[in-house]
């Protein structure tokens, strides 16, 4: 994600999309329950698209 896009304000749909990706990561065993919980809380608190992108950067792209 480029720096300009990373500064764009996140909307509810962006947050929900990130949470769905995290759910898939949990279901596939890529995240522990604790990691999932922490990232979901962070997703709902995120203000920018960049903050959301950081939560899924270590997951395969097909989960996004």
Secondary structure as a PSIPRED ss2 file (coil, helix, strand):
# PSIPRED VFORMAT (PSIPRED V4.0)

   1 X C   1.000  0.000  0.000
   2 X C   1.000  0.000  0.000
   3 X H   0.000  1.000  0.000
   4 X H   0.000  1.000  0.000
   5 X H   0.000  1.000  0.000
   6 X H   0.000  1.000  0.000
   7 X C   1.000  0.000  0.000
   8 X C   1.000  0.000  0.000
   9 X E   0.000  0.000  1.000
  10 X C   1.000  0.000  0.000
  11 X C   1.000  0.000  0.000
  12 X H   0.000  1.000  0.000
  13 X H   0.000  1.000  0.000
  14 X H   0.000  1.000  0.000
  15 X H   0.000  1.000  0.000
  16 X H   0.000  1.000  0.000
  17 X H   0.000  1.000  0.000
  18 X H   0.000  1.000  0.000
  19 X H   0.000  1.000  0.000
  20 X H   0.000  1.000  0.000
  21 X H   0.000  1.000  0.000
  22 X H   0.000  1.000  0.000
  23 X H   0.000  1.000  0.000
  24 X H   0.000  1.000  0.000
  25 X H   0.000  1.000  0.000
  26 X H   0.000  1.000  0.000
  27 X H   0.000  1.000  0.000
  28 X C   1.000  0.000  0.000
  29 X C   1.000  0.000  0.000
  30 X C   1.000  0.000  0.000
  31 X C   1.000  0.000  0.000
  32 X C   1.000  0.000  0.000
  33 X H   0.000  1.000  0.000
  34 X H   0.000  1.000  0.000
  35 X H   0.000  1.000  0.000
  36 X H   0.000  1.000  0.000
  37 X H   0.000  1.000  0.000
  38 X H   0.000  1.000  0.000
  39 X H   0.000  1.000  0.000
  40 X H   0.000  1.000  0.000
  41 X H   0.000  1.000  0.000
  42 X H   0.000  1.000  0.000
  43 X H   0.000  1.000  0.000
  44 X H   0.000  1.000  0.000
  45 X H   0.000  1.000  0.000
  46 X C   1.000  0.000  0.000
  47 X C   1.000  0.000  0.000
  48 X E   0.000  0.000  1.000
  49 X H   0.000  1.000  0.000
  50 X H   0.000  1.000  0.000
  51 X H   0.000  1.000  0.000
  52 X H   0.000  1.000  0.000
  53 X H   0.000  1.000  0.000
  54 X H   0.000  1.000  0.000
  55 X H   0.000  1.000  0.000
  56 X H   0.000  1.000  0.000
  57 X C   1.000  0.000  0.000
  58 X C   1.000  0.000  0.000
  59 X C   1.000  0.000  0.000
  60 X C   1.000  0.000  0.000
  61 X H   0.000  1.000  0.000
  62 X H   0.000  1.000  0.000
  63 X H   0.000  1.000  0.000
  64 X C   1.000  0.000  0.000
